[in-house]
Amino acid sequence: MRANRRLIITGIITILIVAFLGAFRLPYYIYKPGTADPLNDIVEVTGGYESEGDMHLVTVRGGQATPLQWMLAKIRPFHQIYPLEEIRPEGVTEEEYFHAQLQMMESSQEASKVVAYQAAEKEIDITYEGVYVMNVIEGMPAEEILETGDQIVKVDGQEIKETSDLINYVTNMEAGESVTLSIVRKDKEIERDLELAPFPDNPDKVGVGISLVTDRSVKVSPEVNVKSGQIGGPSAGLMFSLEIYDQLTESDLTKGYEIAGTGEINYEGQVGRIGGIDKKVVAASEHGADVFFAPNEEGREGSNYQIAKKAAEEIDTNMKVVPVDTFNDALEYLQNLKPQQEA
């Protein structure tokens, strides 16, 4: 009887330990290689052309760690552990964080659409609805002067239609110089004087300390539909633009290859840095990609391209890692690529 009781207690304790290891959430976030999904299942241009190969959207899997996942991540390659507050600020729920990621995906798709349709010389109509403050950087002049949601309409009396108007205006200015911003807040237009200062993470660059977003509506012909589902973040921008362009133009841009890559893209077609690129290299290689585009960041030390190239060497893949600074860099590389049957 005593032995049976001991066995039951041992079993209960074992169940509780297993439940703790597999279900309890630690204050850590784990990123690991994800998938490389073919974009012809996600992007559909009305009457678009088909290709022999595929463009691939590459993802990183992420989630709050359980004790078991934390232990496995400590020993598995290309698994990275972060304190939760570095990924999701205090007070932001998982649902709110995920919603923000989906919003960034939508913005990425819109920029990709603009870049691809303009490059393919197809019909596109852009209506600018305003420039808004998305975030205020702590310790910069805008702190306690500007607020998230403020619409910026003028700088020193000059009209602001998109974010680049303000960025270009202050580019050649120096720390200590001032600008007057006309903003709309709660339906009232007000003016605020702000002094420019160096950015904490980039002392060579000055600004007032805000991140901006341009609200614009885009109409295109032929129509395009993007079904990205629950995939979030801005990093698929480059590959979206290449897939849309490929469907818009008769020539097969893939040449029969499996093309993967990553990089945020802006409306001017510039490709920006993203996180977790080493994990994306692993995911793309495991899914049989032949080419992987990586943001070059104009060749700076520690660029996405350098990290991607190192990861490719570590896993000994035959996949070609290609540095790109713009959409046109990637486009020209593919246009000059020999068809697979000739390579």
N, C-alpha and C positions, 0 to 999 in steps of 0.2 A: 504493500500500500504506500509506504514511504517512498519507495523507488518510483512508483507511478507518479506520485506528487512531484518528485524532483524532476522527472521527465517532462511533465506538463509545464512546470515553471521555466525549465530550460528552453522549451519550445516557445513559450510566450516571450521570453527575453530575446531569443533569436529573431522572432518575427518583428519585435520592436526595433532591434538593431538594423535589420534589413530595411524596414520601413524608413528609419532615420537616414540611412545611407542613400536610399533611392528617392526620397521624397522631400526631405527637409531642405529649405532654400538658404544657402549661405550668402553673405554680402559680397559675392564675387560674380563676375560675368565671364563666360568662356566663349572665345571665338575659335572656329575650326573650319577646315575646307568644306565647301558646300557642293553645289551642283553646277553643271554647265548646260543650260537649257537651250535647245535650238529655237531661234527667234522666229522662224517661219510659222511656228505654232502660236506665237504671241502677237506678232505684228501682221496686219492684213491691209494692204493697199488695194483699193477697188480696181480690179482689172490689172493687178500687178503681175510682173514677170516672175517666173520660177527659176531657181538655180539648182545646179547639180550638187553643190556643197551646201554648207550651212554656216550662218553666223550664230554665235553662242553668247548668251547672257550668263556671266559667271557670278556665283553667289558665295557668300561666307555664312555659315551657320552660327548663330549666337543665341545664348540664353543664360539665365541666372543659374548658377551652379548648385547641384546637390553635392553632398560629401563624396559620393562615389565618382561623380563626374570630375570633381576637383582633383581627386587622387589620380584618376586616369590621365587628366590633362597635364599633370606634372611629369609624366613619363612619355607621353605620346608626342611625336614630332609635329610641328605646325599647329599645335593647340596652344592658345595664349590665354592667360588668366589676368583679368583686370579687377581692381576694386570697383564695386558697383557704382559708387558715386562718380567715377570717371566716365562711365557710360551713360548713366541715367541720373541726372541731378536730383538732389534730395527734394522730396515733395512731388516728383513727377512719377506717376504710376506707369506700370508696364503698358497699359492700354494707351495712355497719352504719348509715351515714347514711340510706340508702334504707329500711332496715327501720324506723328510728325515725320516718321520715316516714309510713310505712304505719300504724304504731301510732297516730300522731296522727290519721290519717284515721279509724281505727276509733273512737277516743274522740269525734271530731267527729260521727260517725254516731249514736253512742249518745245524745249530748246532743240532737241534732236530733230523734231519735225521741221522747225524753221531752217536749221542748217542743211538738212537733206533736200528739202524742196527748193531752196535757193540754189544749191549746188547742181541739182538736176534741171534747173530752169523751168520749174513747174509753177502753176498758179498758186499764189499765196497772198493773203491779205492780213496785215497785222494792225490791230487797233490798240493803242496804248492807253491804259486806264489809270496809271499813276505809279509812283515810286514810294514804297513804304519801308519804315524802319522795322527790321525783323528782330534785331537784337542790339543791345547796348553793351559795350565792352567795359568791364569794371576797371576803374582807375584812369579812364580816358576822359577827355573834355566833355563828351556827350552825356556822361553819367550825371544823373539828376537834372539834366536839362532837356534831353529828348526821351521819348517813351516808345516802347514797342507799339506799333500801330500808327504812329505819326506818319502822315503823308507829306513828303518833301516836294514842293512845287517849284521852288526857285532857289538858286544860290547866287548871292550878290546881284539879284535882279534878273538873272538869266534863267529861262525856263528849263525845268528838268523833266524829260520824258521817260528816260530809262536810267538804270543804275550807272551805266558807263558815262553818262553826261556829268554826274557829280564826281565820279572817280577820276575821269580825265581832267576835270577842272582843277582838282587839288594836286594832281600828280607832280607838277613842277614847283609846287609851293614848299616853303620851309617851315620847320617847327617855330612856333611863336607868331606866325602870321594868322590872321583871323578871317573868317567868312561869316556872312549873314545868311542864314537859312530861313526861307519862308515855308512854314509848315501848316498843315490843316490838322487840327485836333478837336474832336467833338464838334465838327461842322464850323469851327471858327478858325480863320487864318491869322496866325501870329508870326512874329519874327524873333529869332534867337541868334545872338552872336556867339560864335564858338572859336576858340583858339586851336590851331593844329598842334599835334604832339606826336612823337614817335610811338609806334605800336610796341607793346611790351615784348612780343615774340619776334618782332622784325624792326629793330631800331633804325634801319636804313629807310624805312617807309613811314610817312607821316599821314595823319588823318584826324578826324574828330572822334573816331571810335565807335562806328556803327556798322552792322551788316545790313544790306538792303535787298529788297526783292522788287522786281518790276511786275506789276499786274497788267497783263496784256491778254487780249483774245486773238486767237489765230484761226483763220479759215483757210482751208486748202482744197485744191482740186487736182487730181482725184482724191476722194476721201481716204483717210487712214484710220484704222481702229487698232488700239493697243490693249491687249488683255493680260496685264502683268499680275493680276490676282493679288496675292498677299506678299509679293516681293516689294521691299521698301528700299529707300536710300537713293542717292543721285548717281551712283557709280556706273550705271548701265548706259549713260548718255551716249558715249562714243559708239557702242555697238548698236544701239537703237538707230542712230543716224545712218550707220552703214547699211543696216538691214532695210530701212525705208528707202534709201537711195538705190539699193540693189533691186528692190521691187519696182521702183519708178523707171528704171532704165533697162533697155533691152539687153545690153551686154551683161553676161554672167560675171559678176564681180568676184564670186567665190572661186571661179576656175576649177570647181570640183573639190576644193579643200574644205576642211573644217576650221573655221576662223573664230577665234575667241579673243577676248581682251576686256579691258576695263578702263574707266576714266570718266570723270564728270565732264560735261561739255557745256560751254556757255553759248550765247546766241551768235557770237562771232566765230564759233567753231574751234575755240581753244580748248585743249584737253587738260583737265586739272587733276591734281593728286587725289588719291583715295586711300582708305585704310585697308589693311588685311590683304595686300596684294600677293604676299608669299603664299597664302592659303588659296588664293584664286589660281595661282600658277599650278598648284597641286591638283585642284579640282579640274582645271582645263586639261591637264595632261592625262589624268585618270579617265577622262571622257573622250580621249582620242583626238584632241585638237592638234592641228598641224602648225598653226600660227597663233601667237598671243601678243596683242598690242598692249604696251605699258606706257603710262605717262612719263615723258622724259624730263619734264620740268626744266627744260633748256640746259640739261646736262649738269645740274647742280649736284653736289656731293650728297649721297644718301637718297637720291631720287627713287621714285617708284620703279623706274626701269632697272636701276642698279640692284635694288632689292629683289625684283623679279628674276633678273638674270642669275643672281646668286642662288635663289631657291631652285631654279631650273637645273643648275649645276649640281646642287645637293641631291636632287631626286634622279639625276642622270636621264633626263628626258630628251627625246629627239625633237620636241616641239621648238620652233623658232621663236624667240622672244624679240619683238621689234619695238624700238623706241619711237614715240610719236609726241609731238607738241601740239598738233592741230588735226582736225578732221581731214584736211587735205593731205597731210603726211600719210595717214592710213590709206586714203583713197588712192594716192599715187603708187604706194607700195603694192596694193592689190592689182591696180591696172597694169603694172609692169611685171607682175608675177606670171611665170609661164604656166599654161594649163597643166593640170596634174598628169595627164597622159603623156605630156612632152617633157616633164621634169625628170 
